[in-house]
Amino acid sequence: MAKTPAQSPAAPNAKPAEKKNSRTKLVIRVQDGDSDLARALPFGLGHPFRVLSLRSAGGRQTRLQRAVRKIYPFIQKLEGAALGAEGALIGNLPFEQALKNDKAIERAIKVFEVAWQLDLIAILTPQNKKIGAGKRAVPAGACGLTVAQAELVYLDRAIRLIFASNKEALARLPSEARSIDALPRLRILAGMNGLALGEVRVRLGNRFGAILTEQTSQDWLNALTHVKAFQVRALGETFGPAVSEILDWDPLFLLAFAQSFSVPEQIRDLGLELRLVRTPEALREVASWDIRDVTDKINEELNKRGRPNTKDRQHETDISVFRTMLGADFPTLMKQPAATIRSFGNLLRNIREMTPGPARTEIIEHLKTFCNRYLDYMTADALTALDISTEIEPDAHAGPTIPEIVGIMNGIWGKPGLGRVFFEQHLQRKDGVAALRGLVDEYREMVRRGSIQRKQDIATIIISSTVLDRSINRYISA
């Protein structure tokens, strides 16, 4: 009688049979994408229906929807366990309603990702092998789509919901927008004009994606939604590739830019000196300088030469006038605080209204002298102390005019014991500013009393006498 062969003893270091992963709570198999009919058919008769449904994009989408319906209740529970009832977004939201809510879709994708990475959910291939967490390019048996493709289906749905009332802007979104992390910023951009968004995309080029990441603050994005298409276009024409500098602008500066400039000529005329403007308030003041519609005048000239009318409205700006007037000193003015730019804008308006002639030329020359020699020394407080009159023919009670201010500055510069030291040191402090204000007040009082005439050489009076020394005496040779 044959003996039963003895079994070989197990190797002492042999590993025990691998147990089923106890962490997995939900498994998505091939049949989870099948229709109810295909599941009901016996003996594998539903297989042809499965193969057919996997061949078309529409069939794969339908199968995905069925698989997600199975996943959804599980991620609802996970969300509730992690965030509690108060933090839950999809907890009590039926599946059909969740599909109509972009924030619910975002939350569901994020919870799924966590569950999949932790192996709480297992996705099987057509061969019933588990797709390892992070292997986003392996097709799932249930729908024939990869995890990455499946998430994009719902991301696209969320994006369409976000831009439901702004389809023009939706059409201008780049591929970088198809990201779960971009959704919060896309909700902000959805409030932006579509043409403006398109211009931003074109001008920023490869840098556009930065506005959809945490590199860009939400305050900056909120400001961007106020920007108009013509502003971005004019900025791009002026800055060229360097237009991406706007990504580094302070949100309040960007908002001032968006809210203040009303015609493209302002931006073009300001040019690269826009970089020199230091505060949102100063930028608003520059933009408040006068603008004149010269379309009719231009069309008249065009018609005289037998040419058709211009397509767009044309404007002349005081920014251009001041740039021409000041020449190389224009950048110095653009660095000044808002109050100074406001005063100069008012002064320019008055100068522009003067009849061309010697008086007008004299004021312009004095203005250029002031900007060239002294403006860089002026703090905001010092300029306030000057109390510059923007009137061309001020009365006895008005502050000093630009020619008089230049006279006062020349007098201080040429005064023995004052000069450059006063401008570089004392005028940068409160006591020096107070001294300047005192000198100006003394001068105004003497003009009011008639002791000094406005047409007199104020520089010579300061340099060669002690008439106006009371406020500045302590700094002479200090």
ABEGO torsion letter per residue (X at the ends): XBBBBBBBBBBAABBBBBBBBAABABBBBAAAABBAAAAABBGGAAAAAAAAAAABAAAAAAAAAAAAAAAAAAAAAAAAAAAEAAABAAAABBAAAAAABAAAAAAAAAAAAAAAAAGABBBBBAAGBBBBBGBAABBBAAAGBBAAAAAAAAAAAAAAAAAAABAAAAAABBAAABBAAAAAAAAAAAABBAAAAAAAAAAAEAAAAAAABAABBAAAAAAAAABBAAAAAAAAAAAEAAAAAAAABBAAAAAAAAAABABAAAAAAAEAAAAABABAAAAAAAAABBBBBAAAAAAAAAAAAGBBBBABBBBBBAAAAAAAAAEAAAAAAAABBAAAAAAAAAAAAAAAABBBEAAAAAAAAAAAAAAAAAAAABBAAAAAAAGBBABABBBAABBBBAAAAAAAAAAAAABBGBEAAAAAAAAABAAAAAAAAAAAAAAAAAAAAGABBAABBAAAAAAABAAAAAAAAAABGX
